[in-house]
Amino acid sequence: MNVRHATPGDAEAIAKVHVDAWRTAFRGVIPDAELDALHWTAWHGRWRERTAPGSGLTVLVADVDGEVAGFACSGPPRDDDLGPEHAWELYMMYLGPASWRRGIGTALMRRTLEELPARVPAMVLWVLDVNTRARSFYERHGMAPDGTSRTSRLGPPNLDHRYRIDTGKPSGPS
């Protein structure tokens, strides 16, 4: 397995992993009809943009035998109470279901933390309250809820919880 920076040429594979992961992880949370209607082509263009040079994002892929098994996308925090000198945000990390519990997520998580900009003392992410698999994964990797919650974009009654890990780096401008 090789964790590397994604390129626009990876956009199709990333979009396919994204859809497959959503269909499995959110079954029972999002109506089945909506999940079944998802198609990678709807997300392909967004992934081409996110992986383009100058996007301001860090997109990593886990390449297993020449195939994208998972990805992580991170960038400046989107929350008003955090600035880029205080934290970096892991926007999303998804693996194809066949890649779960094989160390691929751990490799992506480690590399994402290694890729944080200098002088960023923490990484945060938002995770759905009912996504116990993801919450357990992040907790095993040293992340913990920071006490901030919000109504999920999936709508009530779902909540997202913000998780945080301190990097040990000093804060402030580079």
KOLGU-986598 format. One record per residue (C-alpha): residue number from 1; residue in one letter; x, y, z. Coordinates in steps of 0.02 Angstrom, whole numbers, plus 32768, in hexadecimal, padded with zeros to 4 digits. Example, Ala and Ser with C-alpha at 12.3 -4.5 7.8 and 13.67 -1.06 7.14 Angstrom:
// KOLGU-986598
+-----+------+------+------+------+
:  nr : rest :   c1 :   c2 :   c3 :
+-----+------+------+------+------+
:   1 :    A : 8267 : 7F1F : 8186 :
:   2 :    S : 82AC : 7FCB : 8165 :
+-----+------+------+------+------+
// end
This chain:
// KOLGU-986598
+-----+------+------+------+------+
:  nr : rest :   c1 :   c2 :   c3 :
+-----+------+------+------+------+
:   1 :    M : 8000 : 8000 : 8000 :
:   2 :    N : 803A : 80AF : 7FD6 :
:   3 :    V : 7FEC : 814D : 801C :
:   4 :    R : 800B : 81DB : 7FA3 :
:   5 :    H : 7FC8 : 8283 : 7F6C :
:   6 :    A : 7F32 : 8273 : 7EF9 :
:   7 :    T : 7F31 : 82BA : 7E4A :
:   8 :    P : 7E9E : 82E9 : 7DDA :
:   9 :    G : 7EB9 : 8240 : 7D87 :
:  10 :    D : 7E80 : 81EF : 7E2A :
:  11 :    A : 7DDA : 824D : 7E2C :
:  12 :    E : 7D72 : 81C0 : 7DE2 :
:  13 :    A : 7DB7 : 813E : 7E5A :
:  14 :    I : 7DA0 : 81B3 : 7EEF :
:  15 :    A : 7CEC : 81D7 : 7EBD :
:  16 :    K : 7CC8 : 811C : 7EAF :
:  17 :    V : 7D12 : 80F8 : 7F5B :
:  18 :    H : 7CB1 : 818C : 7FA1 :
:  19 :    V : 7C0A : 814A : 7F60 :
:  20 :    D : 7C2E : 8095 : 7F95 :
:  21 :    A : 7C5E : 80CE : 8044 :
:  22 :    W : 7BC3 : 813B : 8057 :
:  23 :    R : 7B50 : 80AF : 801D :
:  24 :    T : 7B96 : 803C : 80A3 :
:  25 :    A : 7BB9 : 80B4 : 8133 :
:  26 :    F : 7B17 : 8116 : 8129 :
:  27 :    R : 7A9C : 808A : 8103 :
:  28 :    G : 7A11 : 80A0 : 8182 :
:  29 :    V : 7A3D : 8158 : 819D :
:  30 :    I : 7A1D : 819B : 80EF :
:  31 :    P : 7986 : 8151 : 8095 :
:  32 :    D : 79B5 : 80BA : 802C :
:  33 :    A : 796B : 8108 : 7F8F :
:  34 :    E : 79E0 : 819E : 7F9F :
:  35 :    L : 7A77 : 812F : 7FBC :
:  36 :    D : 7A4A : 80BD : 7F2C :
:  37 :    A : 7A37 : 8155 : 7EB9 :
:  38 :    L : 7AE8 : 8192 : 7EDC :
:  39 :    H : 7B5D : 8184 : 7E49 :
:  40 :    W : 7C16 : 81AB : 7E44 :
:  41 :    T : 7C02 : 8219 : 7DAB :
:  42 :    A : 7BA6 : 829A : 7E15 :
:  43 :    W : 7C41 : 82AE : 7E83 :
:  44 :    H : 7CC8 : 829A : 7DFF :
:  45 :    G : 7CD5 : 8354 : 7DD3 :
:  46 :    R : 7CE4 : 8387 : 7E89 :
:  47 :    W : 7D71 : 830C : 7EA1 :
:  48 :    R : 7DCB : 834C : 7E06 :
:  49 :    E : 7DC4 : 83FB : 7E53 :
:  50 :    R : 7DFA : 83C1 : 7F00 :
:  51 :    T : 7E90 : 8363 : 7EBA :
:  52 :    A : 7EC8 : 83EE : 7E44 :
:  53 :    P : 7F69 : 844B : 7E6C :
:  54 :    G : 7F43 : 84EA : 7ECC :
:  55 :    S : 7EA0 : 84AC : 7F17 :
:  56 :    G : 7EE0 : 84D2 : 7FC6 :
:  57 :    L : 7EB0 : 8423 : 7FFE :
:  58 :    T : 7F17 : 838C : 802A :
:  59 :    V : 7ECB : 82F2 : 7FD8 :
:  60 :    L : 7F22 : 824D : 7FFA :
:  61 :    V : 7EF9 : 81A3 : 7FB2 :
:  62 :    A : 7F25 : 80F6 : 7FEF :
:  63 :    D : 7F61 : 809A : 7F55 :
:  64 :    V : 7F58 : 7FDD : 7F66 :
:  65 :    D : 7F9B : 7F7D : 7ED1 :
:  66 :    G : 7F78 : 8010 : 7E5E :
:  67 :    E : 7EC6 : 802B : 7E9B :
:  68 :    V : 7E85 : 80B6 : 7F0B :
:  69 :    A : 7E47 : 805F : 7FA9 :
:  70 :    G : 7E21 : 80FD : 800B :
:  71 :    F : 7E40 : 81B7 : 8019 :
:  72 :    A : 7E4F : 8246 : 8094 :
:  73 :    C : 7E2C : 82FD : 8070 :
:  74 :    S : 7E62 : 8388 : 80E5 :
:  75 :    G : 7E77 : 8444 : 80E4 :
:  76 :    P : 7E5F : 84E4 : 8147 :
:  77 :    P : 7DD7 : 84DA : 81CC :
:  78 :    R : 7D29 : 8510 : 819A :
:  79 :    D : 7CEE : 853B : 8249 :
:  80 :    D : 7CE3 : 85F1 : 827F :
:  81 :    D : 7D36 : 85CB : 8327 :
:  82 :    L : 7DD3 : 8583 : 82D6 :
:  83 :    G : 7E53 : 85D3 : 8265 :
:  84 :    P : 7ED8 : 857B : 81FC :
:  85 :    E : 7F5A : 85AB : 827E :
:  86 :    H : 7EF8 : 8549 : 8302 :
:  87 :    A : 7EC2 : 84AB : 82A8 :
:  88 :    W : 7EB6 : 844E : 8204 :
:  89 :    E : 7E17 : 83F1 : 81D6 :
:  90 :    L : 7E06 : 8340 : 8195 :
:  91 :    Y : 7D6D : 835C : 8127 :
:  92 :    M : 7D55 : 82A5 : 80FE :
:  93 :    M : 7DAA : 81FD : 80FB :
:  94 :    Y : 7D57 : 8169 : 80A8 :
:  95 :    L : 7D8D : 80BB : 807A :
:  96 :    G : 7D37 : 8040 : 8008 :
:  97 :    P : 7CDF : 7FC2 : 807A :
:  98 :    A : 7D52 : 7F35 : 803F :
:  99 :    S : 7DE4 : 7F9A : 8086 :
: 100 :    W : 7D9E : 7FAF : 8136 :
: 101 :    R : 7E04 : 7F68 : 81C7 :
: 102 :    R : 7EA0 : 7F49 : 815D :
: 103 :    G : 7F0D : 7FD8 : 819F :
: 104 :    I : 7EE7 : 8049 : 810B :
: 105 :    G : 7E86 : 80C9 : 8171 :
: 106 :    T : 7F12 : 80CD : 81F1 :
: 107 :    A : 7F92 : 80EE : 8168 :
: 108 :    L : 7F27 : 817C : 8121 :
: 109 :    M : 7F0D : 81C7 : 81CD :
: 110 :    R : 7FC8 : 81C4 : 81F5 :
: 111 :    R : 7FF7 : 8212 : 814F :
: 112 :    T : 7F70 : 8297 : 8160 :
: 113 :    L : 7FB9 : 82C9 : 8209 :
: 114 :    E : 8069 : 82CA : 81BF :
: 115 :    E : 802D : 833D : 8132 :
: 116 :    L : 7FE5 : 83C3 : 81A5 :
: 117 :    P : 802F : 846F : 8186 :
: 118 :    A : 80BB : 84A5 : 81F9 :
: 119 :    R : 8085 : 84FA : 8299 :
: 120 :    V : 7FD4 : 84B3 : 8298 :
: 121 :    P : 7FBA : 846F : 8348 :
: 122 :    A : 7F1E : 8404 : 8329 :
: 123 :    M : 7EB2 : 83A9 : 82AC :
: 124 :    V : 7DF5 : 83A4 : 82B8 :
: 125 :    L : 7D6C : 8347 : 825E :
: 126 :    W : 7CB0 : 8335 : 8266 :
: 127 :    V : 7C63 : 8289 : 827A :
: 128 :    L : 7BAE : 8253 : 827B :
: 129 :    D : 7B72 : 821B : 8327 :
: 130 :    V : 7B29 : 8177 : 82E6 :
: 131 :    N : 7BC6 : 814B : 8284 :
: 132 :    T : 7C0D : 80E1 : 830F :
: 133 :    R : 7C8A : 808B : 829D :
: 134 :    A : 7CDA : 8133 : 8270 :
: 135 :    R : 7CD1 : 8176 : 8321 :
: 136 :    S : 7D29 : 80DB : 8364 :
: 137 :    F : 7DAE : 80E8 : 82DD :
: 138 :    Y : 7DD5 : 819E : 8305 :
: 139 :    E : 7DD7 : 817D : 83C0 :
: 140 :    R : 7E51 : 80EC : 83A7 :
: 141 :    H : 7EC2 : 8168 : 834D :
: 142 :    G : 7EC6 : 81E6 : 83DB :
: 143 :    M : 7E37 : 8258 : 83A9 :
: 144 :    A : 7DB1 : 828B : 8426 :
: 145 :    P : 7D12 : 82F2 : 8421 :
: 146 :    D : 7D3A : 83A8 : 844A :
: 147 :    G : 7C8A : 83CD : 848B :
: 148 :    T : 7C4C : 8422 : 83ED :
: 149 :    S : 7BB2 : 83D9 : 8396 :
: 150 :    R : 7B3C : 8410 : 830C :
: 151 :    T : 7AA6 : 83D1 : 82AF :
: 152 :    S : 7AE5 : 8362 : 8223 :
: 153 :    R : 7ACD : 8395 : 816F :
: 154 :    L : 7A6C : 82F1 : 8167 :
: 155 :    G : 79EE : 834B : 81D4 :
: 156 :    P : 79A2 : 832D : 827F :
: 157 :    P : 79A7 : 82C4 : 82E5 :
: 158 :    N : 7A5A : 82A6 : 82AB :
: 159 :    L : 7AE8 : 8304 : 82FD :
: 160 :    D : 7B9C : 831C : 82C9 :
: 161 :    H : 7C22 : 8324 : 8350 :
: 162 :    R : 7CC7 : 837C : 8337 :
: 163 :    Y : 7D5E : 8313 : 8363 :
: 164 :    R : 7E0D : 8356 : 8382 :
: 165 :    I : 7EBE : 8317 : 8392 :
: 166 :    D : 7F50 : 8383 : 83C9 :
: 167 :    T : 7FE9 : 8375 : 835B :
: 168 :    G : 8069 : 83B4 : 83D6 :
: 169 :    K : 809E : 843D : 835C :
: 170 :    P : 80A8 : 84F0 : 8399 :
: 171 :    S : 801C : 8561 : 835A :
: 172 :    G : 802B : 85FE : 82F4 :
: 173 :    P : 8061 : 8639 : 8249 :
: 174 :    S : 80F1 : 85DB : 81F8 :
+-----+------+------+------+------+
// end
